[in-house]
């Protein structure tokens, strides 16, 4: 998904990533790499870069099963490697979904 805005509210980020806002707030406390901007009312505003870091956290914690400390260490020590791997997996998932849609369309023709 292409991010076109400069800043996103927490509810928008939660919807984009399909995770609860409470998870975002929890990860913000646990990961020093996630620091959204706040206005004078305390509203969080995430940049596309923040969202990419959160996607990497999601990949490492939810998909690979790493503990929070291990995930933070992975991102800190090998940010580009984790980012490349995460992006490759996302592309493969999109290709798989597209192929599945084609297969389903072929089956519906029978």
DSSP file (Angstrom, degrees, kcal/mol; ACC not computed):
  #  RESIDUE AA STRUCTURE BP1 BP2  ACC     N-H-->O    O-->H-N    N-H-->O    O-->H-N    TCO  KAPPA ALPHA  PHI   PSI    X-CA   Y-CA   Z-CA
    1    1 A X              0   0    0      0, 0.0     2,-0.4     0, 0.0    15,-0.0   0.000 360.0 360.0 360.0 128.4    0.0    0.0    0.0
    2    2 A X        -     0   0    0      1,-0.0     2,-0.6     2,-0.0     0, 0.0  -0.665 360.0-144.1 -82.3 128.8    1.4    3.4   -1.0
    3    3 A X        +     0   0    0     -2,-0.4    45,-0.1     1,-0.1    -1,-0.0  -0.845  24.5 170.9 -96.3 119.6    1.3    6.0    1.7
    4    4 A X        +     0   0    0     -2,-0.6     2,-0.2     3,-0.0    -1,-0.1   0.625  48.4  82.4-106.5 -16.4    0.6    9.4    0.2
    5    5 A X  S    S-     0   0    0      1,-0.1    43,-0.3    42,-0.0     3,-0.1  -0.510  70.5-135.6 -90.6 160.0    0.0   11.6    3.3
    6    6 A X  S    S+     0   0    0      1,-0.2    42,-0.4    -2,-0.2     2,-0.3   0.864  89.8  20.3 -78.3 -38.2    2.8   13.2    5.4
    7    7 A X        -     0   0    0     40,-0.2     2,-0.4    41,-0.1    -1,-0.2  -0.975  64.8-162.9-135.2 147.6    1.2   12.3    8.7
    8    8 A X  E     -A   46   0A   0     38,-2.2    38,-3.4    -2,-0.3     2,-0.1  -0.985  20.3-125.5-129.3 139.4   -1.3    9.7    9.8
    9    9 A X  E  >  -A   45   0A   0     -2,-0.4     4,-2.2    36,-0.2     3,-0.4  -0.362  34.5-104.6 -75.1 163.5   -3.3    9.5   13.1
   10   10 A X  H  > S+     0   0    0     34,-0.6     4,-2.6     1,-0.2     5,-0.2   0.853 121.1  54.8 -60.7 -36.8   -3.1    6.4   15.2
   11   11 A X  H  > S+     0   0    0      2,-0.2     4,-1.8     1,-0.2    -1,-0.2   0.874 108.7  48.9 -66.1 -35.4   -6.6    5.2   14.1
   12   12 A X  H  > S+     0   0    0     -3,-0.4     4,-2.7     2,-0.2    -2,-0.2   0.913 111.8  48.1 -68.7 -42.6   -5.5    5.4   10.4
   13   13 A X  H  X S+     0   0    0     -4,-2.2     4,-2.5     2,-0.2     5,-0.2   0.911 110.3  52.3 -64.0 -42.3   -2.3    3.5   11.1
   14   14 A X  H  X>S+     0   0    0     -4,-2.6     5,-1.8     1,-0.2     4,-1.0   0.902 112.3  45.8 -60.1 -41.0   -4.2    0.8   13.0
   15   15 A X  H  <5S+     0   0    0     -4,-1.8    -2,-0.2     2,-0.2    -1,-0.2   0.907 112.0  50.9 -69.0 -42.1   -6.6    0.5   10.0
   16   16 A X  H  <5S+     0   0    0     -4,-2.7    -2,-0.2     1,-0.2    -1,-0.2   0.916 121.1  33.6 -60.6 -44.0   -3.7    0.4    7.5
   17   17 A X  H  <5S-     0   0    0     -4,-2.5    -1,-0.2    -5,-0.2    -2,-0.2   0.506 104.2-128.0 -93.2  -6.0   -1.9   -2.3    9.4
   18   18 A X  T  <5 +     0   0    0     -4,-1.0     2,-0.3     1,-0.2    -3,-0.2   0.919  67.9 120.2  57.4  47.2   -5.0   -4.1   10.6
   19   19 A X  S   <S-     0   0    0     -5,-1.8    -1,-0.2    -6,-0.2    -2,-0.2  -0.955  70.3 -92.3-134.3 155.4   -3.9   -4.0   14.3
   20   20 A X    >>  -     0   0    0     -2,-0.3     4,-1.4     1,-0.1     3,-0.7  -0.339  27.2-125.8 -67.1 148.1   -5.5   -2.5   17.4
   21   21 A X  H 3> S+     0   0    0      1,-0.2     4,-2.4     2,-0.2     5,-0.2   0.823 111.3  63.5 -60.3 -31.5   -4.5    1.1   18.3
   22   22 A X  H 3> S+     0   0    0      1,-0.2     4,-2.3     2,-0.2    -1,-0.2   0.857  99.2  53.2 -63.4 -33.9   -3.6   -0.3   21.8
   23   23 A X  H <> S+     0   0    0     -3,-0.7     4,-2.9     2,-0.2    -1,-0.2   0.905 108.0  50.6 -65.9 -41.5   -0.9   -2.5   20.2
   24   24 A X  H  X S+     0   0    0     -4,-1.4     4,-2.1     2,-0.2    -2,-0.2   0.924 111.2  47.8 -61.7 -44.2    0.6    0.6   18.6
   25   25 A X  H  X S+     0   0    0     -4,-2.4     4,-1.4     2,-0.2    -2,-0.2   0.900 113.0  49.0 -64.1 -39.9    0.6    2.4   21.9
   26   26 A X  H  X S+     0   0    0     -4,-2.3     4,-1.6     1,-0.2     3,-0.4   0.936 111.7  47.9 -64.1 -47.7    2.2   -0.6   23.6
   27   27 A X  H  X S+     0   0    0     -4,-2.9     4,-3.0     1,-0.2     7,-0.2   0.849 105.3  59.8 -63.1 -33.7    4.9   -0.9   20.9
   28   28 A X  H  < S+     0   0    0     -4,-2.1    -1,-0.2     1,-0.2    -2,-0.2   0.885 107.8  45.9 -60.8 -37.8    5.6    2.8   21.2
   29   29 A X  H  < S+     0   0    0     -4,-1.4    -1,-0.2    -3,-0.4    -2,-0.2   0.845 119.6  40.2 -70.7 -34.1    6.4    2.2   24.9
   30   30 A X  H  < S+     0   0    0     -4,-1.6     2,-0.6     1,-0.1    -2,-0.2   0.765 108.3  61.0 -90.0 -27.9    8.6   -0.8   24.1
   31   31 A X    ><  -     0   0    0     -4,-3.0     3,-1.2    -5,-0.2    -1,-0.1  -0.898  57.9-162.6-110.1 119.0   10.4    0.2   20.9
   32   32 A X  T 3  S+     0   0    0     -2,-0.6    -1,-0.1     1,-0.2    -4,-0.1   0.693  90.8  66.2 -68.8 -16.5   12.7    3.2   21.0
   33   33 A X  T 3  S+     0   0    0      1,-0.1     2,-0.8    20,-0.1    -1,-0.2   0.657  87.3  74.5 -79.1 -16.0   12.5    3.3   17.2
   34   34 A X    <   +     0   0    0     -3,-1.2     2,-0.3    -7,-0.2    -3,-0.1  -0.852  53.9 148.2-102.9 104.1    8.8    4.1   17.2
   35   35 A X        -     0   0    0     -2,-0.8    15,-0.1    -6,-0.0    -3,-0.0  -0.735  25.9-165.0-136.8  86.1    8.4    7.8   18.2
   36   36 A X        -     0   0    0     -2,-0.3    10,-0.2     1,-0.1     2,-0.1  -0.332  28.5-105.6 -68.6 154.2    5.4    9.5   16.6
   37   37 A X  E     -B   45   0A   0      8,-2.2     8,-3.0     7,-0.0     2,-0.4  -0.470  35.3-152.5 -73.3 151.1    5.1   13.2   16.6
   38   38 A X  E     -B   44   0A   0      6,-0.2     6,-0.2    -2,-0.1     2,-0.1  -0.973   3.0-142.6-127.7 143.9    2.5   14.7   19.0
   39   39 A X    >   -     0   0    0      4,-1.5     3,-1.9    -2,-0.4     6,-0.0  -0.288  46.4 -82.9 -89.8-174.6    0.6   17.9   18.9
   40   40 A X  T 3  S+     0   0    0      1,-0.3    -1,-0.1     2,-0.1    -2,-0.0   0.691 131.0  53.9 -65.4 -17.8   -0.2   20.1   21.9
   41   41 A X  T 3  S-     0   0    0      2,-0.1    -1,-0.3     0, 0.0    -3,-0.0   0.465 119.1-108.8 -93.3  -2.8   -3.2   17.9   22.7
   42   42 A X    <   +     0   0    0     -3,-1.9     2,-0.2     1,-0.3    -2,-0.1   0.505  64.0 154.7  89.3   4.9   -1.1   14.7   22.7
   43   43 A X        -     0   0    0      1,-0.1    -4,-1.5   -34,-0.0    -1,-0.3  -0.491  42.2-126.2 -68.2 131.7   -2.5   13.3   19.4
   44   44 A X  E     - B   0  38A   0     -2,-0.2   -34,-0.6    -6,-0.2     2,-0.4  -0.588  23.1-168.8 -81.1 138.7    0.0   11.0   17.8
   45   45 A X  E     -AB   9  37A   0     -8,-3.0    -8,-2.2    -2,-0.3     2,-0.4  -0.981   6.6-158.9-129.7 120.0    1.0   11.6   14.2
   46   46 A X  E     -A    8   0A   0    -38,-3.4   -38,-2.2    -2,-0.4     2,-0.2  -0.786   6.2-144.4-101.2 138.7    2.9    8.9   12.4
   47   47 A X     >  -     0   0    0     -2,-0.4     4,-2.1   -40,-0.2     5,-0.2  -0.525  33.8-104.4 -88.8 164.4    5.1    9.5    9.3
   48   48 A X  H  > S+     0   0    0    -42,-0.4     4,-2.0   -43,-0.3     5,-0.1   0.856 125.0  56.1 -56.1 -33.6    5.3    6.9    6.5
   49   49 A X  H  > S+     0   0    0      2,-0.2     4,-2.0     1,-0.2    -1,-0.2   0.914 105.5  50.4 -64.5 -42.2    8.8    6.1    7.9
   50   50 A X  H  > S+     0   0    0      1,-0.2     4,-2.3     2,-0.2    -2,-0.2   0.907 109.3  51.9 -59.0 -41.8    7.2    5.4   11.3
   51   51 A X  H  X S+     0   0    0     -4,-2.1     4,-2.4     1,-0.2    -1,-0.2   0.873 106.5  53.2 -65.9 -37.0    4.7    3.1    9.6
   52   52 A X  H  X S+     0   0    0     -4,-2.0     4,-2.0     2,-0.2    -1,-0.2   0.906 109.2  49.1 -63.8 -40.6    7.5    1.2    7.8
   53   53 A X  H  X S+     0   0    0     -4,-2.0     4,-2.4     2,-0.2    -2,-0.2   0.918 110.8  50.2 -63.8 -42.2    9.2    0.6   11.2
   54   54 A X  H  X S+     0   0    0     -4,-2.3     4,-2.9     1,-0.2    -2,-0.2   0.886 107.7  53.8 -64.0 -38.0    5.9   -0.6   12.7
   55   55 A X  H  X S+     0   0    0     -4,-2.4     4,-2.5     2,-0.2    -1,-0.2   0.901 109.1  48.7 -61.8 -39.9    5.5   -3.0    9.7
   56   56 A X  H  X S+     0   0    0     -4,-2.0     4,-2.7     2,-0.2    -2,-0.2   0.912 111.0  50.1 -65.9 -41.3    8.9   -4.4   10.4
   57   57 A X  H  X S+     0   0    0     -4,-2.4     4,-3.1     2,-0.2     5,-0.4   0.938 111.0  49.6 -60.4 -46.2    8.0   -4.8   14.1
   58   58 A X  H  X>S+     0   0    0     -4,-2.9     4,-2.3     1,-0.2     5,-1.2   0.932 111.5  49.0 -57.9 -47.2    4.8   -6.6   13.1
   59   59 A X  I  X>S+     0   0    0     -4,-2.5     5,-2.1     3,-0.2     4,-0.7   0.931 116.8  41.2 -58.3 -48.3    6.7   -8.9   10.7
   60   60 A X  I  <5S+     0   0    0     -4,-2.7     6,-2.7     3,-0.2    -2,-0.2   0.896 125.5  33.2 -70.3 -40.0    9.3   -9.8   13.4
   61   61 A X  I  <5S+     0   0    0     -4,-3.1     4,-0.3     4,-0.2    -3,-0.2   0.939 129.7  28.3 -84.1 -50.1    6.9  -10.1   16.3
   62   62 A X  I  <5S+     0   0    0     -4,-2.3    -3,-0.2    -5,-0.4    -2,-0.1   0.864 131.8  29.8 -84.8 -37.2    3.7  -11.5   14.8
   63   63 A X  I  <<S+     0   0    0     -5,-1.2    -3,-0.2    -4,-0.7    -4,-0.1   0.875 130.6  32.1 -93.1 -41.0    4.9  -13.4   11.8
   64   64 A X  S   <S-     0   0    0     -5,-2.1    -3,-0.2    -6,-0.2    -4,-0.2   0.662  99.6-129.5 -90.8 -16.9    8.4  -14.6   12.9
   65   65 A X        +     0   0    0     -6,-0.3    -4,-0.2    -4,-0.3    -3,-0.1   0.701  47.6 158.7  80.5  20.1    7.5  -14.9   16.6
   66   66 A X        -     0   0    0     -6,-2.7    -1,-0.2     1,-0.1     2,-0.1  -0.431  43.9-111.8 -74.3 151.5   10.4  -13.0   18.0
   67   67 A X     >  -     0   0    0     -2,-0.1     4,-2.5     1,-0.1     5,-0.2  -0.412  34.8-103.9 -74.1 161.2   10.2  -11.5   21.5
   68   68 A X  H  > S+     0   0    0      1,-0.2     4,-2.4     2,-0.2     5,-0.2   0.883 120.1  49.3 -58.0 -44.0   10.0   -7.7   21.6
   69   69 A X  H  > S+     0   0    0      1,-0.2     4,-2.2     2,-0.2    -1,-0.2   0.913 112.6  47.9 -62.9 -42.5   13.7   -7.3   22.8
   70   70 A X  H  > S+     0   0    0      2,-0.2     4,-2.4     1,-0.2    -2,-0.2   0.884 111.2  51.0 -66.0 -38.8   14.9   -9.5   20.0
   71   71 A X  H  X S+     0   0    0     -4,-2.5     4,-2.4     2,-0.2     5,-0.2   0.920 110.3  48.8 -65.2 -43.3   12.8   -7.7   17.4
   72   72 A X  H  X S+     0   0    0     -4,-2.4     4,-2.5     1,-0.2    -2,-0.2   0.907 111.8  49.5 -63.3 -40.6   14.2   -4.3   18.5
   73   73 A X  H  X S+     0   0    0     -4,-2.2     4,-2.9     2,-0.2     5,-0.3   0.910 109.7  51.7 -65.0 -42.0   17.7   -5.7   18.4
   74   74 A X  H  X S+     0   0    0     -4,-2.4     4,-2.4     1,-0.2     8,-0.2   0.933 113.1  44.5 -58.9 -46.9   17.2   -7.1   14.9
   75   75 A X  H  < S+     0   0    0     -4,-2.4     4,-0.4     1,-0.2    -2,-0.2   0.905 116.0  46.9 -66.3 -41.3   15.9   -3.8   13.6
   76   76 A X  H  < S+     0   0    0     -4,-2.5     3,-0.4    -5,-0.2    -2,-0.2   0.915 121.6  34.7 -67.4 -43.2   18.6   -1.8   15.3
   77   77 A X  H  < S+     0   0    0     -4,-2.9    -2,-0.2     1,-0.2    -1,-0.2   0.743 135.2  20.4 -86.7 -24.8   21.5   -4.0   14.1
   78   78 A X  S  X S+     0   0    0     -4,-2.4     4,-2.6    -5,-0.3     5,-0.3  -0.290  70.5 149.4-141.6  51.2   20.3   -5.1   10.7
   79   79 A X  H  > S+     0   0    0     -4,-0.4     4,-2.5    -3,-0.4     5,-0.2   0.908  76.9  45.6 -55.8 -48.7   17.6   -2.5    9.7
   80   80 A X  H  > S+     0   0    0      1,-0.2     4,-2.6     2,-0.2    -1,-0.2   0.885 113.6  49.6 -67.6 -37.4   18.3   -2.7    5.9
   81   81 A X  H  > S+     0   0    0      2,-0.2     4,-2.3     1,-0.2    -2,-0.2   0.924 113.7  44.9 -66.0 -44.5   18.3   -6.6    5.9
   82   82 A X  H  X S+     0   0    0     -4,-2.6     4,-2.7    -8,-0.2    -2,-0.2   0.906 113.8  51.1 -64.6 -41.7   15.1   -6.8    7.9
   83   83 A X  H  X S+     0   0    0     -4,-2.5     4,-2.6    -5,-0.3    -2,-0.2   0.927 111.3  46.8 -63.0 -46.2   13.5   -4.1    5.6
   84   84 A X  H  X S+     0   0    0     -4,-2.6     4,-2.4     2,-0.2    -2,-0.2   0.930 114.2  47.4 -61.5 -45.7   14.5   -5.9    2.4
   85   85 A X  H  X S+     0   0    0     -4,-2.3     4,-2.3     2,-0.2    -2,-0.2   0.916 112.7  49.1 -63.4 -43.2   13.3   -9.3    3.7
   86   86 A X  H  X S+     0   0    0     -4,-2.7     4,-2.3     1,-0.2    -2,-0.2   0.924 112.2  48.1 -62.4 -45.2   10.0   -7.8    4.9
   87   87 A X  H  X S+     0   0    0     -4,-2.6     4,-2.3     1,-0.2    -1,-0.2   0.888 110.8  51.5 -63.9 -39.3    9.4   -6.0    1.5
   88   88 A X  H  X S+     0   0    0     -4,-2.4     4,-2.4     2,-0.2    -1,-0.2   0.912 110.6  48.4 -63.5 -42.3   10.2   -9.2   -0.4
   89   89 A X  H  X S+     0   0    0     -4,-2.3     4,-2.4     2,-0.2    -2,-0.2   0.899 110.4  51.5 -65.9 -40.0    7.7  -11.2    1.7
   90   90 A X  H  X S+     0   0    0     -4,-2.3     4,-2.0     2,-0.2    -1,-0.2   0.906 110.5  48.7 -63.1 -41.0    5.1   -8.5    1.2
   91   91 A X  H  X S+     0   0    0     -4,-2.3     4,-2.4     1,-0.2    -2,-0.2   0.916 111.0  50.3 -63.8 -42.6    5.6   -8.7   -2.6
   92   92 A X  H  X S+     0   0    0     -4,-2.4     4,-2.6     1,-0.2    -2,-0.2   0.887 109.1  51.6 -63.5 -38.6    5.4  -12.5   -2.6
   93   93 A X  H  X S+     0   0    0     -4,-2.4     4,-2.4     2,-0.2    -1,-0.2   0.906 110.1  49.2 -63.3 -41.1    2.1  -12.3   -0.6
   94   94 A X  H  X S+     0   0    0     -4,-2.0     4,-2.2     2,-0.2    -2,-0.2   0.909 112.1  48.0 -65.2 -41.9    0.7   -9.9   -3.1
   95   95 A X  H  X S+     0   0    0     -4,-2.4     4,-2.7     2,-0.2    -2,-0.2   0.914 111.3  51.0 -63.8 -43.0    1.8  -12.1   -6.0
   96   96 A X  H  X S+     0   0    0     -4,-2.6     4,-2.6     1,-0.2    -2,-0.2   0.915 110.1  49.2 -61.1 -43.6    0.3  -15.1   -4.3
   97   97 A X  H  X S+     0   0    0     -4,-2.4     4,-2.2     2,-0.2    -1,-0.2   0.898 111.9  49.3 -63.3 -40.2   -3.0  -13.3   -3.7
   98   98 A X  H  X S+     0   0    0     -4,-2.2     4,-2.1     2,-0.2    -2,-0.2   0.919 112.1  47.5 -65.6 -43.6   -3.1  -12.3   -7.4
   99   99 A X  H  X S+     0   0    0     -4,-2.7     4,-2.6     1,-0.2    -2,-0.2   0.893 111.0  51.7 -63.8 -39.5   -2.4  -15.9   -8.5
  100  100 A X  H  X S+     0   0    0     -4,-2.6     4,-2.7     2,-0.2    -1,-0.2   0.893 108.2  51.6 -64.5 -39.2   -5.1  -17.2   -6.2
  101  101 A X  H  X S+     0   0    0     -4,-2.2     4,-2.2     2,-0.2    -2,-0.2   0.907 110.9  48.3 -63.7 -41.5   -7.6  -14.7   -7.6
  102  102 A X  H  X S+     0   0    0     -4,-2.1     4,-2.3     2,-0.2    -2,-0.2   0.918 112.1  49.1 -63.3 -43.3   -6.7  -15.9  -11.2
  103  103 A X  H  X S+     0   0    0     -4,-2.6     4,-2.3     1,-0.2    -2,-0.2   0.912 110.9  49.6 -62.8 -43.3   -7.0  -19.5  -10.1
  104  104 A X  H  X S+     0   0    0     -4,-2.7     4,-1.9     1,-0.2    -1,-0.2   0.888 110.0  51.6 -62.2 -39.6  -10.4  -18.8   -8.5
  105  105 A X  H  X S+     0   0    0     -4,-2.2     4,-0.9     2,-0.2    -2,-0.2   0.898 109.8  49.4 -64.6 -40.3  -11.6  -17.0  -11.7
  106  106 A X  H >X S+     0   0    0     -4,-2.3     3,-0.6     1,-0.2     4,-0.5   0.908 110.7  49.9 -65.0 -41.2  -10.5  -20.0  -13.8
  107  107 A X  H >< S+     0   0    0     -4,-2.3     3,-0.8     1,-0.2    -1,-0.2   0.847 105.7  56.6 -65.2 -33.9  -12.4  -22.4  -11.5
  108  108 A X  H 3< S+     0   0    0     -4,-1.9    -1,-0.2     1,-0.2    -2,-0.2   0.727  99.2  61.5 -72.3 -19.5  -15.5  -20.3  -11.6
  109  109 A X  H <<        0   0    0     -4,-0.9    -1,-0.2    -3,-0.6    -2,-0.2   0.695 360.0 360.0 -76.5 -19.1  -15.5  -20.6  -15.5
  110  110 A X    <<        0   0    0     -3,-0.8    -1,-0.2    -4,-0.5    -2,-0.2   0.456 360.0 360.0 -78.6 360.0  -15.9  -24.4  -15.2
